[in-house]
Amino acid sequence: MSAEEALGNGIVRVSMPKASAAPARTAPVRLLDPGRVQAVTRAIDVAMALRDGPRRLTDICRVTGLSKGTAFRLLQTLSYRWLIFKDPDTDLYMLGPGALSLMQGVLLGLGAVVAGQSDALRELQQAYGETVAVHVRMGMERVCIYELPSPNPLRYTLGIGASAPLHAGAAGKAILAILPDDEVERTLRRLYMARITERTIVERGQMMAELKRTREQGYATSIGEVVPGACAVSVGFSAMDGTRAAVSVYGPETRIPPVRYPELAGGLQRAARSLAESLTQPKVSEGVRGHVKVGSSADLVRGLRSS
């Protein structure tokens, strides 16, 4: 049917019905806080879509639910100060060198939050006599943001800011184990699994089996995967803001035999619960607190996570 609209002076506009078009794509429902600016939240969504590696424009649209036009304009804007970079040869968008300048601020900020839980971490250090550290995921690596060195003369330390690929060492495996299966597979496809030592896991199938074991027992372990002779036990945790991290105890292999793993894991799981709540903003309420899971027998840590 046509629609008529009287415009005055005897003029009538007739609108003919348009041909039916293909149904528009349904974007994810977005509940926007009245205090937030929509353009900014969308720009953040676009940037976050690139945290696991380069993507094409169509993939960014699929992940964010934005139209191509909107996503393209946001990408162009985010190229300011090289926060996002487009490879002209592959048409892939990726986080640019400008994003690296933000990392130090991130590390300092997260480190300060973790430092607020230093009493719990220091108790672990004093109880076990080994180095205690917290790592967070940064792309395809895990970065040390807090460390309490062992008081022993012979000790293993990394140093704040030290990084290693996710596939190498207990902390990286603990972080991978808390990810959903599809994200693990996607990450492993993009991750260059270099052999750091003769014990580093470099086969994807072996890594998937290792992550399955990690989830079942509630903690990850490594012996000589990053440094020959060093051993680590780690528990992963996740916060509502999306932070994926791990708290670890590590030291010489001679002082951390397998018989000590369950004891160390128990203390790490308690610390991980406390850290997961500290890294959650807004502050965890009592009603939500009961949903924090760390190191259960059936699953490592799902923690407080928003998809």
Number of C-alpha atoms within 10 A of each C-alpha: 7 8 10 11 10 10 9 7 6 7 9 12 11 11 11 10 9 8 6 6 6 6 6 6 10 8 13 11 7 8 6 10 8 7 6 9 10 13 11 11 12 17 19 14 18 24 21 15 20 19 14 17 17 19 19 14 18 13 15 24 20 15 15 19 19 20 15 15 11 14 21 17 11 20 22 13 14 20 17 12 12 15 19 22 22 19 10 8 6 9 13 15 21 22 24 17 13 16 14 13 11 11 13 12 11 13 19 15 13 19 19 14 15 21 16 13 14 17 11 17 30 17 14 22 21 14 11 19 19 26 26 28 25 27 29 26 21 17 16 19 16 27 26 23 25 26 26 20 21 20 12 11 6 9 16 22 17 16 15 18 16 12 17 19 22 25 30 26 27 29 36 28 28 31 29 29 29 28 20 10 13 9 13 16 15 12 19 19 11 12 18 13 18 13 15 17 13 12 16 19 20 16 13 15 10 11 18 18 10 17 23 15 16 27 24 17 17 25 34 31 24 22 23 19 22 21 17 14 13 21 25 26 28 34 38 38 34 30 23 20 15 14 18 26 31 34 28 32 33 31 24 20 17 9 15 20 11 13 8 12 17 14 11 22 23 15 19 27 26 16 23 30 23 18 26 28 22 18 22 17 10 10 12 18 9 8 7 11 14 9 11 21 19 27 28 15 13 11 19 29 29 21 24 25 18 10 5
